[in-house]
Structures are given as structure tokens and as C-alpha cells.
Amino acid sequence: MKPEATDLASQAREIVAEWKARGCEFVSIIDGVLTPWDPKPIGFIGPEAERSGLDVLSLSSPLDLALILAMIERDIERDQSIVSGDGKSSK
């Protein structure tokens, strides 16, 4: 594994750890951005997400977490390439 990949994975895990420390257990993708839900039971999040047409991903689900971490890594990498001015974009 390349050092950059390890660094991206570490940064992604830190972001998820911060969300969990704030009590967030679920995230949704809103306008292409992972957005953690305020800490509240899924019974309240589910109906609100459904009304908004959002999928809810769980930080406790191994499958969801793998997707969440991959998305965070992609976003970090994209942001770093924009800042470095190399002109690459994943869009």
C-alpha cells in the first residue's frame, strides 16, 4: 500500500471517529457530500430521510462503513489535488 493511501485511510478513520465522538451513528449523502445526522435514534432519522429521499448509512455496519471510508478518502484525495493545483479532478 502506498504511503498516501495509508494516510488517506488514517484521515478517513479520524473523521469517522470524530463523528462517533459527537454521538453520530448515521450519515446520508446530501448533494454529493457525506453528512452525519445529529445524534438521535434511527426511528426519528428514518422517516425524515424518507421524506427527503435520502439513504441512511450506519457507522456500525461494516458494509456501510467501508463505503463511507472510501467516499471520505476520495473526497480528501480530490481536495488535496485541487489545493496542490495539479488539475486532476474525480468529477
N, CA, C and O atoms as a GROMACS GRO file, in nm:
protein
  364
    1MET      N    1   0.085  -0.118   0.000
    1MET     CA    2   0.000   0.000   0.000
    1MET      C    3   0.089   0.124   0.000
    1MET      O    4   0.186   0.132   0.075
    2LYS      N    5   0.055   0.219  -0.085
    2LYS     CA    6   0.133   0.342  -0.094
    2LYS      C    7   0.114   0.425   0.035
    2LYS      O    8   0.007   0.421   0.097
    3PRO      N    9   0.218   0.500   0.073
    3PRO     CA   10   0.207   0.584   0.194
    3PRO      C   11   0.089   0.680   0.188
    3PRO      O   12   0.023   0.704   0.290
    4GLU      N   13   0.061   0.736   0.068
    4GLU     CA   14  -0.052   0.829   0.056
    4GLU      C   15  -0.184   0.760   0.088
    4GLU      O   16  -0.273   0.818   0.150
    5ALA      N   17  -0.195   0.633   0.044
    5ALA     CA   18  -0.318   0.558   0.068
    5ALA      C   19  -0.336   0.534   0.217
    5ALA      O   20  -0.447   0.545   0.269
    6THR      N   21  -0.227   0.501   0.286
    6THR     CA   22  -0.234   0.479   0.430
    6THR      C   23  -0.274   0.608   0.500
    6THR      O   24  -0.354   0.606   0.594
    7ASP      N   25  -0.218   0.720   0.455
    7ASP     CA   26  -0.251   0.849   0.514
    7ASP      C   27  -0.398   0.883   0.490
    7ASP      O   28  -0.465   0.932   0.581
    8LEU      N   29  -0.447   0.858   0.369
    8LEU     CA   30  -0.588   0.884   0.340
    8LEU      C   31  -0.678   0.799   0.428
    8LEU      O   32  -0.777   0.848   0.482
    9ALA      N   33  -0.644   0.671   0.443
    9ALA     CA   34  -0.724   0.581   0.527
    9ALA      C   35  -0.724   0.629   0.671
    9ALA      O   36  -0.827   0.627   0.738
   10SER      N   37  -0.608   0.672   0.719
   10SER     CA   38  -0.597   0.722   0.857
   10SER      C   39  -0.682   0.847   0.876
   10SER      O   40  -0.752   0.860   0.976
   11GLN      N   41  -0.674   0.938   0.780
   11GLN     CA   42  -0.755   1.061   0.789
   11GLN      C   43  -0.904   1.029   0.787
   11GLN      O   44  -0.982   1.089   0.861
   12ALA      N   45  -0.944   0.935   0.702
   12ALA     CA   46  -1.084   0.896   0.693
   12ALA      C   47  -1.131   0.837   0.826
   12ALA      O   48  -1.240   0.870   0.874
   13ARG      N   49  -1.050   0.749   0.885
   13ARG     CA   50  -1.087   0.689   1.014
   13ARG      C   51  -1.098   0.796   1.123
   13ARG      O   52  -1.184   0.786   1.211
   14GLU      N   53  -1.012   0.896   1.118
   14GLU     CA   54  -1.018   1.006   1.217
   14GLU      C   55  -1.149   1.084   1.204
   14GLU      O   56  -1.209   1.121   1.305
   15ILE      N   57  -1.192   1.108   1.082
   15ILE     CA   58  -1.318   1.181   1.060
   15ILE      C   59  -1.435   1.101   1.116
   15ILE      O   60  -1.521   1.156   1.185
   16VAL      N   61  -1.438   0.971   1.087
   16VAL     CA   62  -1.545   0.885   1.140
   16VAL      C   63  -1.539   0.881   1.292
   16VAL      O   64  -1.643   0.885   1.358
   17ALA      N   65  -1.420   0.874   1.349
   17ALA     CA   66  -1.405   0.873   1.495
   17ALA      C   67  -1.459   1.003   1.556
   17ALA      O   68  -1.521   1.001   1.662
   18GLU      N   69  -1.436   1.116   1.489
   18GLU     CA   70  -1.489   1.244   1.537
   18GLU      C   71  -1.642   1.243   1.535
   18GLU      O   72  -1.706   1.289   1.629
   19TRP      N   73  -1.700   1.190   1.427
   19TRP     CA   74  -1.846   1.182   1.420
   19TRP      C   75  -1.900   1.096   1.533
   19TRP      O   76  -1.997   1.132   1.599
   20LYS      N   77  -1.836   0.981   1.556
   20LYS     CA   78  -1.881   0.890   1.662
   20LYS      C   79  -1.865   0.956   1.799
   20LYS      O   80  -1.950   0.938   1.886
   21ALA      N   81  -1.757   1.031   1.820
   21ALA     CA   82  -1.735   1.100   1.948
   21ALA      C   83  -1.844   1.203   1.975
   21ALA      O   84  -1.877   1.230   2.090
   22ARG      N   85  -1.900   1.261   1.868
   22ARG     CA   86  -2.011   1.357   1.883
   22ARG      C   87  -2.145   1.286   1.902
   22ARG      O   88  -2.248   1.350   1.922
   23GLY      N   89  -2.142   1.152   1.895
   23GLY     CA   90  -2.265   1.076   1.914
   23GLY      C   91  -2.338   1.043   1.786
   23GLY      O   92  -2.448   0.988   1.790
   24CYS      N   93  -2.279   1.075   1.672
   24CYS     CA   94  -2.342   1.046   1.542
   24CYS      C   95  -2.326   0.898   1.511
   24CYS      O   96  -2.217   0.841   1.526
   25GLU      N   97  -2.434   0.836   1.467
   25GLU     CA   98  -2.431   0.695   1.432
   25GLU      C   99  -2.468   0.671   1.286
   25GLU      O  100  -2.445   0.562   1.233
   26PHE      N  101  -2.525   0.773   1.221
   26PHE     CA  102  -2.574   0.756   1.084
   26PHE      C  103  -2.533   0.874   0.998
   26PHE      O  104  -2.519   0.986   1.047
   27VAL      N  105  -2.513   0.848   0.868
   27VAL     CA  106  -2.481   0.954   0.772
   27VAL      C  107  -2.568   0.935   0.648
   27VAL      O  108  -2.618   0.826   0.620
   28SER      N  109  -2.584   1.042   0.574
   28SER     CA  110  -2.650   1.039   0.445
   28SER      C  111  -2.564   1.118   0.347
   28SER      O  112  -2.479   1.197   0.387
   29ILE      N  113  -2.588   1.095   0.219
   29ILE     CA  114  -2.518   1.170   0.116
   29ILE      C  115  -2.614   1.279   0.069
   29ILE      O  116  -2.719   1.251   0.012
   30ILE      N  117  -2.575   1.402   0.093
   30ILE     CA  118  -2.658   1.517   0.056
   30ILE      C  119  -2.578   1.603  -0.040
   30ILE      O  120  -2.472   1.654  -0.006
   31ASP      N  121  -2.630   1.617  -0.162
   31ASP     CA  122  -2.560   1.693  -0.267
   31ASP      C  123  -2.417   1.644  -0.286
   31ASP      O  124  -2.326   1.724  -0.305
   32GLY      N  125  -2.398   1.512  -0.281
   32GLY     CA  126  -2.266   1.453  -0.304
   32GLY      C  127  -2.172   1.457  -0.186
   32GLY      O  128  -2.056   1.418  -0.198
   33VAL      N  129  -2.220   1.505  -0.072
   33VAL     CA  130  -2.135   1.519   0.046
   33VAL      C  131  -2.188   1.430   0.158
   33VAL      O  132  -2.307   1.433   0.190
   34LEU      N  133  -2.098   1.350   0.218
   34LEU     CA  134  -2.138   1.272   0.335
   34LEU      C  135  -2.171   1.367   0.449
   34LEU      O  136  -2.090   1.453   0.485
   35THR      N  137  -2.289   1.352   0.505
   35THR     CA  138  -2.335   1.441   0.611
   35THR      C  139  -2.384   1.357   0.730
   35THR      O  140  -2.480   1.281   0.716
   36PRO      N  141  -2.318   1.372   0.846
   36PRO     CA  142  -2.364   1.295   0.962
   36PRO      C  143  -2.496   1.351   1.014
   36PRO      O  144  -2.518   1.472   1.015
   37TRP      N  145  -2.582   1.261   1.059
   37TRP     CA  146  -2.707   1.301   1.122
   37TRP      C  147  -2.677   1.340   1.266
   37TRP      O  148  -2.590   1.281   1.331
   38ASP      N  149  -2.749   1.440   1.317
   38ASP     CA  150  -2.738   1.473   1.459
   38ASP      C  151  -2.771   1.348   1.539
   38ASP      O  152  -2.852   1.266   1.497
   39PRO      N  153  -2.707   1.334   1.656
   39PRO     CA  154  -2.734   1.215   1.737
   39PRO      C  155  -2.882   1.203   1.775
   39PRO      O  156  -2.936   1.285   1.849
   40LYS      N  157  -2.946   1.100   1.721
   40LYS     CA  158  -3.084   1.067   1.757
   40LYS      C  159  -3.112   0.926   1.707
   40LYS      O  160  -3.043   0.877   1.617
   41PRO      N  161  -3.211   0.860   1.763
   41PRO     CA  162  -3.242   0.722   1.724
   41PRO      C  163  -3.285   0.713   1.577
   41PRO      O  164  -3.342   0.806   1.522
   42ILE      N  165  -3.257   0.598   1.516
   42ILE     CA  166  -3.292   0.575   1.376
   42ILE      C  167  -3.443   0.589   1.355
   42ILE      O  168  -3.487   0.621   1.244
   43GLY      N  169  -3.522   0.565   1.459
   43GLY     CA  170  -3.667   0.581   1.449
   43GLY      C  171  -3.708   0.723   1.412
   43GLY      O  172  -3.814   0.743   1.353
   44PHE      N  173  -3.626   0.820   1.447
   44PHE     CA  174  -3.652   0.959   1.410
   44PHE      C  175  -3.586   0.994   1.277
   44PHE      O  176  -3.641   1.072   1.199
   45ILE      N  177  -3.469   0.937   1.252
   45ILE     CA  178  -3.394   0.966   1.130
   45ILE      C  179  -3.463   0.906   1.008
   45ILE      O  180  -3.476   0.971   0.904
   46GLY      N  181  -3.507   0.780   1.020
   46GLY     CA  182  -3.566   0.708   0.907
   46GLY      C  183  -3.677   0.783   0.837
   46GLY      O  184  -3.668   0.804   0.716
   47PRO      N  185  -3.782   0.825   0.909
   47PRO     CA  186  -3.891   0.898   0.842
   47PRO      C  187  -3.847   1.030   0.780
   47PRO      O  188  -3.892   1.066   0.671
   48GLU      N  189  -3.758   1.101   0.848
   48GLU     CA  190  -3.708   1.228   0.794
   48GLU      C  191  -3.628   1.204   0.666
   48GLU      O  192  -3.641   1.278   0.568
   49ALA      N  193  -3.546   1.100   0.667
   49ALA     CA  194  -3.466   1.066   0.549
   49ALA      C  195  -3.558   1.025   0.434
   49ALA      O  196  -3.537   1.063   0.319
   50GLU      N  197  -3.659   0.947   0.466
   50GLU     CA  198  -3.752   0.901   0.363
   50GLU      C  199  -3.825   1.019   0.298
   50GLU      O  200  -3.840   1.024   0.176
   51ARG      N  201  -3.869   1.114   0.380
   51ARG     CA  202  -3.936   1.234   0.326
   51ARG      C  203  -3.843   1.313   0.234
   51ARG      O  204  -3.888   1.373   0.136
   52SER      N  205  -3.714   1.311   0.266
   52SER     CA  206  -3.616   1.386   0.188
   52SER      C  207  -3.558   1.304   0.073
   52SER      O  208  -3.482   1.357  -0.008
   53GLY      N  209  -3.593   1.176   0.065
   53GLY     CA  210  -3.540   1.090  -0.040
   53GLY      C  211  -3.395   1.051  -0.020
   53GLY      O  212  -3.322   1.029  -0.116
   54LEU      N  213  -3.352   1.044   0.106
   54LEU     CA  214  -3.213   1.013   0.138
   54LEU      C  215  -3.196   0.870   0.186
   54LEU      O  216  -3.282   0.816   0.256
   55ASP      N  217  -3.085   0.809   0.148
   55ASP     CA  218  -3.046   0.681   0.206
   55ASP      C  219  -2.971   0.710   0.336
   55ASP      O  220  -2.904   0.812   0.348
   56VAL      N  221  -2.984   0.620   0.432
   56VAL     CA  222  -2.914   0.635   0.559
   56VAL      C  223  -2.812   0.524   0.570
   56VAL      O  224  -2.845   0.406   0.555
   57LEU      N  225  -2.687   0.562   0.596
   57LEU     CA  226  -2.579   0.466   0.615
   57LEU      C  227  -2.541   0.464   0.762
   57LEU      O  228  -2.538   0.568   0.828
   58SER      N  229  -2.511   0.346   0.814
   58SER     CA  230  -2.478   0.329   0.955
   58SER      C  231  -2.327   0.318   0.975
   58SER      O  232  -2.260   0.243   0.905
   59LEU      N  233  -2.275   0.393   1.071
   59LEU     CA  234  -2.134   0.383   1.106
   59LEU      C  235  -2.104   0.251   1.176
   59LEU      O  236  -1.987   0.217   1.195
   60SER      N  237  -2.207   0.176   1.215
   60SER     CA  238  -2.189   0.048   1.282
   60SER      C  239  -2.192  -0.070   1.186
   60SER      O  240  -2.151  -0.180   1.222
   61SER      N  241  -2.238  -0.049   1.065
   61SER     CA  242  -2.246  -0.155   0.966
   61SER      C  243  -2.113  -0.166   0.892
   61SER      O  244  -2.068  -0.068   0.833
   62PRO      N  245  -2.050  -0.284   0.893
   62PRO     CA  246  -1.922  -0.298   0.822
   62PRO      C  247  -1.930  -0.262   0.674
   62PRO      O  248  -1.839  -0.200   0.620
   63LEU      N  249  -2.039  -0.301   0.608
   63LEU     CA  250  -2.053  -0.268   0.465
   63LEU      C  251  -2.070  -0.118   0.444
   63LEU      O  252  -2.006  -0.059   0.356
   64ASP      N  253  -2.156  -0.056   0.524
   64ASP     CA  254  -2.176   0.089   0.513
   64ASP      C  255  -2.047   0.163   0.547
   64ASP      O  256  -2.009   0.259   0.479
   65LEU      N  257  -1.979   0.118   0.652
   65LEU     CA  258  -1.856   0.184   0.696
   65LEU      C  259  -1.749   0.178   0.587
   65LEU      O  260  -1.677   0.276   0.566
   66ALA      N  261  -1.737   0.066   0.518
   66ALA     CA  262  -1.638   0.054   0.410
   66ALA      C  263  -1.670   0.157   0.300
   66ALA      O  264  -1.579   0.221   0.248
   67LEU      N  265  -1.797   0.172   0.266
   67LEU     CA  266  -1.838   0.270   0.165
   67LEU      C  267  -1.810   0.412   0.214
   67LEU      O  268  -1.758   0.495   0.140
   68ILE      N  269  -1.844   0.440   0.339
   68ILE     CA  270  -1.823   0.572   0.398
   68ILE      C  271  -1.674   0.609   0.396
   68ILE      O  272  -1.638   0.719   0.354
   69LEU      N  273  -1.589   0.517   0.439
   69LEU     CA  274  -1.445   0.543   0.442
   69LEU      C  275  -1.391   0.566   0.301
   69LEU      O  276  -1.308   0.654   0.280
   70ALA      N  277  -1.436   0.486   0.205
   70ALA     CA  278  -1.391   0.503   0.066
   70ALA      C  279  -1.432   0.640   0.012
   70ALA      O  280  -1.356   0.705  -0.059
   71MET      N  281  -1.554   0.682   0.045
   71MET     CA  282  -1.600   0.813  -0.002
   71MET      C  283  -1.521   0.927   0.062
   71MET      O  284  -1.487   1.025  -0.004
   72ILE      N  285  -1.492   0.913   0.191
   72ILE     CA  286  -1.413   1.017   0.259
   72ILE      C  287  -1.273   1.023   0.198
   72ILE      O  288  -1.221   1.132   0.173
   73GLU      N  289  -1.212   0.906   0.175
   73GLU     CA  290  -1.078   0.904   0.114
   73GLU      C  291  -1.080   0.970  -0.023
   73GLU      O  292  -0.990   1.048  -0.055
   74ARG      N  293  -1.181   0.940  -0.104
   74ARG     CA  294  -1.193   1.001  -0.237
   74ARG      C  295  -1.204   1.152  -0.225
   74ARG      O  296  -1.140   1.226  -0.301
   75ASP      N  297  -1.285   1.199  -0.130
   75ASP     CA  298  -1.303   1.343  -0.113
   75ASP      C  299  -1.174   1.410  -0.067
   75ASP      O  300  -1.141   1.519  -0.114
   76ILE      N  301  -1.101   1.347   0.025
   76ILE     CA  302  -0.974   1.403   0.073
   76ILE      C  303  -0.876   1.411  -0.043
   76ILE      O  304  -0.809   1.513  -0.062
   77GLU      N  305  -0.867   1.302  -0.121
   77GLU     CA  306  -0.775   1.299  -0.234
   77GLU      C  307  -0.810   1.407  -0.336
   77GLU      O  308  -0.722   1.476  -0.387
   78ARG      N  309  -0.939   1.422  -0.365
   78ARG     CA  310  -0.984   1.525  -0.460
   78ARG      C  311  -0.948   1.664  -0.407
   78ARG      O  312  -0.898   1.749  -0.481
   79ASP      N  313  -0.976   1.688  -0.278
   79ASP     CA  314  -0.946   1.819  -0.220
   79ASP      C  315  -0.796   1.848  -0.223
   79ASP      O  316  -0.756   1.962  -0.248
   80GLN      N  317  -0.714   1.746  -0.196
   80GLN     CA  318  -0.569   1.765  -0.198
   80GLN      C  319  -0.520   1.796  -0.338
   80GLN      O  320  -0.429   1.878  -0.355
   81SER      N  321  -0.578   1.733  -0.440
   81SER     CA  322  -0.534   1.759  -0.577
   81SER      C  323  -0.576   1.899  -0.621
   81SER      O  324  -0.505   1.963  -0.699
   82ILE      N  325  -0.689   1.946  -0.573
   82ILE     CA  326  -0.733   2.082  -0.605
   82ILE      C  327  -0.640   2.183  -0.540
   82ILE      O  328  -0.600   2.281  -0.603
   83VAL      N  329  -0.606   2.160  -0.413
   83VAL     CA  330  -0.519   2.251  -0.340
   83VAL      C  331  -0.379   2.253  -0.400
   83VAL      O  332  -0.316   2.358  -0.408
   84SER      N  333  -0.330   2.135  -0.442
   84SER     CA  334  -0.195   2.129  -0.498
   84SER      C  335  -0.190   2.186  -0.639
   84SER      O  336  -0.081   2.213  -0.691
   85GLY      N  337  -0.306   2.205  -0.701
   85GLY     CA  338  -0.311   2.266  -0.832
   85GLY      C  339  -0.269   2.175  -0.945
   85GLY      O  340  -0.226   2.223  -1.050
   86ASP      N  341  -0.279   2.043  -0.925
   86ASP     CA  342  -0.237   1.953  -1.032
   86ASP      C  343  -0.344   1.937  -1.140
   86ASP      O  344  -0.322   1.872  -1.242
   87GLY      N  345  -0.461   1.998  -1.116
   87GLY     CA  346  -0.564   1.999  -1.218
   87GLY      C  347  -0.647   1.874  -1.229
   87GLY      O  348  -0.743   1.871  -1.306
   88LYS      N  349  -0.613   1.770  -1.155
   88LYS     CA  350  -0.690   1.647  -1.162
   88LYS      C  351  -0.817   1.663  -1.081
   88LYS      O  352  -0.818   1.729  -0.977
   89SER      N  353  -0.922   1.603  -1.129
   89SER     CA  354  -1.049   1.605  -1.058
   89SER      C  355  -1.117   1.474  -1.082
   89SER      O  356  -1.108   1.418  -1.192
   90SER      N  357  -1.186   1.421  -0.980
   90SER     CA  358  -1.256   1.294  -0.996
   90SER      C  359  -1.391   1.313  -1.060
   90SER      O  360  -1.461   1.214  -1.085
   91LYS      N  361  -1.431   1.435  -1.087
   91LYS     CA  362  -1.561   1.462  -1.148
   91LYS      C  363  -1.551   1.460  -1.297
   91LYS      O  364  -1.650   1.481  -1.366
   0.00000   0.00000   0.00000
